Each structure stands twice: as structure tokens, then as C-alpha cells.
Amino acid sequence: MSDSANQKRPFDLNIHMARLLMDEPFFAAISRRIDKNSSNAIPTAGVRVNPHTAQFEMLYNPSFFEKLTDAERRDVLKHEFYHVVFMHVTDRMPNGAMTRQWNIATDLAINSHLHNLPEGGLIPGKEGTPFEDLPRGMSAEWYLANLPDLSKNKGDDKDENKNEGESSDGPGSGTGGEGQSQPQSGEGDGYGDIETLDDHSGWGDVSDEVKEIAKERLKEIVKQASEDCARGNSWGSVPQQCREKIMKGLQSKIDWRSVLRYFIKTSQRANKSSSIKRINRRYAYIHPGRKTNRVAKVAISIDQSGSVDNGMLAQFFAELNKLSELAEFTVIPFDTEVAEDKVYVWKKGEKRVWERVLCGGTDFDAPTEYVNKQGDFDGHIILTDLCAPKPKSSKCQRMWMTTPQYASRPYFATKEKIVAIE
């Protein structure tokens, strides 16, 4: 047998995932909806939002995971999924900034519910650590307000971030322990010597639009996982207080304007060309830079049926006036058919007032066929009350916008995005 055949294959976490989470239906449901990729660029593991796709993904170092026991692997996985579930990847950072103290505080909150972490995990109440006097089961905000003062000059920074935390929150961020130091504040208060285990880089590097769409996707992920557990009447090791926090998080609202902006941005096509004027960041003066011109062509189909009220039309047009700075729209008025003589191009940077040109019934096949026939649109947004049968498939990505009332009770079921205009 050749040396290459004898060479040991790198540890593949995906192969072991089903076995590791066999008794954890909630985490197994979350895991199925998060991409997991091996990477030697991080020392242990980490979760993040992909800034280009707004999808959650987990990176893991195969050498690190290979050395762990199954129980340790399971707890590290649960820890990373708690990051996602409790929005530490997209939200909740005090004043919008990630600090070492906040990572440690959320670390303590998560690890209060995990009992098989690798050696070195930051755990409240553990003897011989700075946190041995802290109780288990408190919120990340509580731990942040009650972290022991490790500075040489007592009291210098203790009250800087002190806030009242909730009595019980559930998990926070950071597996904790020996590993890679994070570039965070805290070097002068004694916390600079405490290193976190998992990787948090990139958490604050995504735009508000990406965060909003990721949070909406997260709600769907958690909702489906919770429904799966409710049907089987089993949440695995998820404690009651964490379940309550999870369900509470499903009630949060999304900013529909941010979703709309993100949809348009992700519909943009990139036309790239070489440029000697722009320096290549990775290979300066060796390879030419890249010049990117992004142009999005988006179809806006507006339901002109009598059940779509004027207030809804006016609010939507007001936002499109702002979004015209990003892209060019083709406005398509329709009811049971498309009024082709009323179709017009809303040019980039142009301002318009809302108008109603039709007042009939509703047929979603009409605008869908029109957009499909054109064949050169990047995205299709339909403003409607959703009171018509499900249409045929769209050749480009399609999104629906309606009122909260209609969004909660759509006439048809769809996996496409439905956003409520508040």
C-alpha cells in the first residue's frame, strides 16, 4: 500500500455530527441548517454570518476536534449553536462593540449549562479561577456587571460597563480557555491575560442589512427547530430557562426596510474588470487590481387590486425613493393582468410619487410571466395583500411584501421571503 493511502485523513466533523447529537433534537435541528466547514485558519471553532450570503456558518479546526472526546465535542458544538440561537453573532453587544469583558461574560452564561467542555473553559463557580464566587445560570448582562475586578488599582474600571442584567438569560458567547487571543479591549484591567477559546472574528464586520436578513433567517431556523422538538416532546439537554429565552426571541420584529435593501443589494450583478489604477491588496504591484461595477435590475410588481389600500402603496413608494439610490427598478402595475402600457423604468436616483392605475382582482401569474419572459431581471419584489392562489415559479429570486395582517395569514404557503410592512 502506498504512503498516500496510509496517510491519515483529516478529521471530518460532518461524518460524526448525527451520532454526536443523537440525544439532542434541538441542537440537531439547528445543526442541519448551519453550514460547517473545516479550516486551519482558526485554532478551535467559531460561528459567524457570511457577509455575502447572510447565511450562518460554523468553522472548525479538524486537529482541535480530533483531540477531544465525544462529550467534549458535543459541548463545543452546543456552545457554538448557542452563539447563534441567542444572537451573539448578530446582536446584543453592549453599545454595539465587542469587548473582551463581554466575551467573557457571555462565555460564563453559556458555560453555566455545559458540563463537558474541554479543560480550560471559563465556568462560573469553578474553584481556582477568578470566577469561583460567581453563581451559575445568570445572564450575560449580569455577569458583565458583576465580573471581579482584576486590575491592580481596584475599582478603576469596574463600573464602566456595569448594568443591571436579567435574573436568568441562558447562554452567551465564547467557549473560553486556552487558545487564540482576541483583539479586544481590556488589556489594562487584568482581563487581557484571559484568552477565549473559540473565534469571534467577523461578528461586527457585517452590514446592518446583512444582520437583519440573518436574524430573520435565524428566527425561521429556531422556529422550525422548536416545532420539531414540540412534536417529539423532547428538547434534549436544553434547560427550561433557555427554552423560555429561545421562545421569547422568536417574538422580535425585523426592520422591513433593511430586508428590502439587502434583497436589492444581493440581486446586484457584479461586472468586474482589471484596473491598473486600483492596487491589488493581496499582490500589490504584481497583479492588476479589480474594478467592480455593480448594476441591479429589479422588477417591482405592484398589486393594483382594490384590496391593496392607498396607505400601503404610499409607504412602499416612499421607501423606493430611498432605494433608487442603489438600483434601477422596473415598475409593473398588475391586477388580473399586467398593464403593459403602464410599465415604466424607475431610474437610479430618480424621485417619484405613488399612483394607482388599476383596480381589479389579483392574479400573481400575470407579473411572474411578464418578468420570466423578459429574462434579464436580477430580482422580483411583489407588493400585495397575498389574496390570490400561489403563482408559477420565478426565474429570478422573488420576495413578497405585505401588511402584518396578511403576512400572518397568507393565502398560499411559500418558502420565499414574505416581509411585513409595519
N, C-alpha and C positions, 0 to 999 in steps of 0.2 A: 504494500500500500504506500502511496506517495506521501511525502511530507505534507503537501497541501491537504490531503484527505485526513491526515492525523491532526491537523491544526484545529484547535478548539474554536467552535463558533461563538460569536459574541452573544451574551445573554439577551433574549428577546422577551420583553415583559408581556407582550400581547399573547404569547403562547400560554403563559401562566395565569392570565387575568381571570378567566372563568373559574378556575379552581380556587384562586385566592379570594374571590368574592362570592363563593358559592352560598355562604350563610349571611350575606349582606345584600339583600334585594334592593335596598335604596341606592347604595353605592354602586351596585352592578348596573342599575338603570342609568345612573349618572355617567358611569364609565362608558357605556355603549354610545353615548352622544358626545364624547370628547376624544379628539384625535390624540394618539400617543405615539411619540417618535423618539428614538434613541438619539443621543447627542453627547459627544465628548467635550462639548464647549462649556458645559456646566458640570460641577463636581458631583452633584447629587440628583436633584429633581426640581421641577418648578412648573407652574402653570401661568398662562398669560392669554391675552386676547391677540389674535393675529391682526395686525393693523391694516392688512389688505383685504381680509375676508370677514373680519368681525366674528370669527369662529373661535371658540375656546380650544386650546391645545395644551397638552402636557408633554414636557421634555424630560427625559430621564437619562442618567449616565448608566450604561449597562454594567460597567465594572463595579459601581457602587451597589447596585441592586443585587448583583450576583453574590456578593459577600453577606447579604442579610439572610436571616431566617425567614420562613414563610410568614410568621407572625409579625415580624418587623416590616416586611414588605407590605403586608396588608395595612398596617397602621400608617405607613408613609403614604400609601395610596389614599387612604381615608382622609389623611391630613390635607393632601393636595386637593381632593374633591371638596372638602370643607372650605378651602380657599374660594373655590368657585361659587358654591352654594350660598355662602354668606357675603358675597360681593366684595371680597377684599381685593380682587383683581380689577374691579371697575369702580369701586365706591368706598365710602366710609373712612378715608384717610383724613385725619384732623387737618382742617384748613387746606385740604386738597394736596397736602405734601406728605411724602413718605419719610419717616424718620426711624432711626434705629430703635428708639423707645417704643414707637408704635408697633414695629415689627415684633419686638419682644413681648409687648402686651397682648397682641393678637396670638402670638405663639403660645403664651400661657393659657389663653382662653381655649384654644383648640386642644392643646395637650392635656387639659383637665379631663377630657373624655377619652383619651387614648392611653392604653396601659402596656403596650408592647413596642414602644418606639426604640430605635437604636440608641446605644449608650451616648449620653451627652445631650439628650433632648431637654429643653427648658420646661420644667414641670413645677407648678406651684406646690408648696409643701414638701418638696424633696430636700432631705437633710444634706447639709454641707454645701448648699448653694445660696446665693443671695436672695432666693425666693422661698426659703423654707418656712417663713412665717406667713406666707400668703395662702388663703383658702382656695380650694378648688371650686370650679363651677361658676366663676364670676364672668362678667362681660369684659370684652377687650377694653372698653372705655373705663371700666372700674380698675382694671389692672394698670392702665396708663396713669390714672390719677393716684394710684397707691404703690407705684414702684418704689422700692427702697432707694435712698439717696446713697449713691456710691462715690460721690465726689469727695475730694479732700476737704473742701470747705462746705460743711453741711448746710443745706438749705439754700445754696446759691441758685440752683435750677429746679428745685423740687416742685415749686408751684407754677412753673412756667406753662405747663400743659395740663394742669390739674382741672378736671371737670368731673361732675357727678356722673357716674356710669349707671347702667341699668343693673338691677339686682341679679339678673341672670341672663346671659346672652347666648351662650353657645360659642362655637369655635371662632378663632381669629386667624392670624397669619403666622407663617414661619414654623418649620418643624423644630428648629433650634438645635444647638450642639456645635460640634467641631465642623468646620468647613470653610467656605469662602466668605471673606468679609465683604459686607455690602457697603457701598459708598454713601453712607447716610450720616446725619448729624449725630452728635452725642459723644464725640471724642474727648470733650473736656469734662464730662461729668461722671466718668467711671464706666460708662456703658460702651465706650469704644473698644474695650477688651473682650466684650461678649459678642461672639460671632453667631450668625444664623446659618442653619444647615442648607435649607432649600433656597433656590434662586428666585429673587423678586424683581429682577431687572426687566424693564419694559412696561411695568404696571402703569406708570404715569406717562408713557410715551404715545398713547393713542389719543385721537381727537375726540371731542365731545360727541360727534356724530357716531363714531365707531363704538364708543361706550354705550350710547343709547340703544343702538341696534343689538349689541352684545347682551345688554341687560334684558331686552325684550326676548331674545332667544333663550337666555337663561331661565326666564320665567316659564317658557314653554318646556324646557328640559326638566325643571324641577316639578312643574305641574304634572307632566307625564309620569315622572318617577314616583311622585306621591300617589297618583292614581293607581299605579301598578302595585304599590305597597298596600294601599287600602283594599284593593280587590283580594289580595292574598292575606290581608290582616297581619302583615309582618314587615317591620322596619329594620330588622336585624339589631345591631348594637346602637342605633341612633337613640339617645335618651329623650325623654318626654320634653324637656325644656328646649332641646334643639328642634324637635318636631314643631313645637309651637312657634319658634322663631322662623323656621322654614315656611310655614303656612302664612305667617304674618308678612313675609317678604313677597309673597305672591300677590298681595293686595296693592303694591306700589304702582304708580302710574308712569307712563312713558310720555315724553315730550314728542308729540307727533311731528312737530316742525323739524326736530333733529332727525327723525326717521326719514322724513321726506328728503332732507338734504343729503343724508347718507345714501339713499336709494339713487339719487341723481348722480352723486359722485361715483358710486360703484358701477353705474351704467356707462361711464365715460370710456371711450376707446382711446388707447394711447398710440399716437403716431410718433415713433422715435427715429431720430436720425443722428448721424455723427456730427460733432461740432468741435472745431479747434479752438473756439472761444471759451468753452467751458472745460475746466481741468477735470480729468478723471480722478475721483477721490482715492481710489484704490491703487491705481498705477499712474501717478502724476507724471505727465510729460512723456509717458511711454505709449499709452493708448489714448485716442481722442476721447473727449467727454461725450455725453449723450444729451441731446436736446429733445425734450418731450413736449409735444403739443397735444393737449387733451381736448377732445371735442365730443360732447354727448348729444345725441339726438333722441329726445324723449317725446313720446306721444302722451298727450293729456286728453283722455276721453271724458267728457262731462255729460253726465246723465241729465237730460233736459225734461224728464217726465215731471208731471205735476206734483208728485210726492216728494221731490227734492226741493226744499224750501230756499228762499232767496238769501236768508242769512248764511246758510251753508255755502252757497255759491260765492257770496261776497267775501267770506273769511278765507276760502280757498284761493280766490284770485289775489287777495292781499298778500298771501304768503308767496304765491307765484311771482309777484312783482319783485320780491326779495331774491327768490331763487333764480330769476332770469339773469342774475349776475354770474351764475355758474354754467348755464346751459341754454340752448335754444330749444323751444318747445313747438310741437305741432298740436294745436288745439282742435279737438274733434268733437263737435256737438252731436248728440245722438238721443233718440228715444227708442222707437222700434226699428229705426234705420238711421244711418249716418246722413246728416245734412251736408253732402259733399260740397255744395256751393257756399257753405258757411265755414268750412275748414280753413284755418289760416296759420301762418307761422309766427310765433311769438319770438321775435329775435332777441338775442342775448343783449342785456342791458336796457331793453325796452320796457316802458311802463304802460299798463292798460287798466281799464275799468271793467268791472264784471257786467255781463249781459246775459239775458235769456232769449233764445231764438226758437225754441221748440217747447211743446207742452203735451206730449202724448204718453204712450205706455213705455215699457222698458224691454229691450232685447239685447243681452250682452254679446251675442254672436255677431251683431252688426259692427261694433267697433273693433272686435277681435279680428274679424275677417278683413276689415279695412287695413288694420296695422299689419297683419300677416301678409296681405297682398303687396303692401309697399316693400316689405323685406329689408329695410335699411334702418329700422329703429333699434336703439340700444335698450330702451325700457318703455314700459307702458303703465301709466297710472290711470285708474278709473275712479272718478268721483261719483258716488251713487248711494242710494239707500239700500242696495243689495236685494231689492224686492223683485227678483226675476230668477228663472232657472239658471243652473250652472252653465257657463259657456264652454265652447270648444277650447282646446289648448292654445296657448300663445307661443309664438316662435321666439319671443324675447321675454326677459323677466317682467312679470306683471305684479302690480300691487294695487290693493283696493283701499279707498279712503271713504269713511262714512261717519255717522254720529255714534256716540257710545251706545245709544239705544239699539240701533241696527247692528252694531258690531257684536253686541252680546247675544243677539238672536238672528244670525244671518239666515237667509232663505236656503242657502246651499252650503255644504261642507267643502272646504278647500284647505290645502296646505300652503297656499300662497299667503303673503303677508296682508293682514287686514288691520288698518290703523284707524283709530277713532279720533275725530276732530273734536276737541273739547269746546 
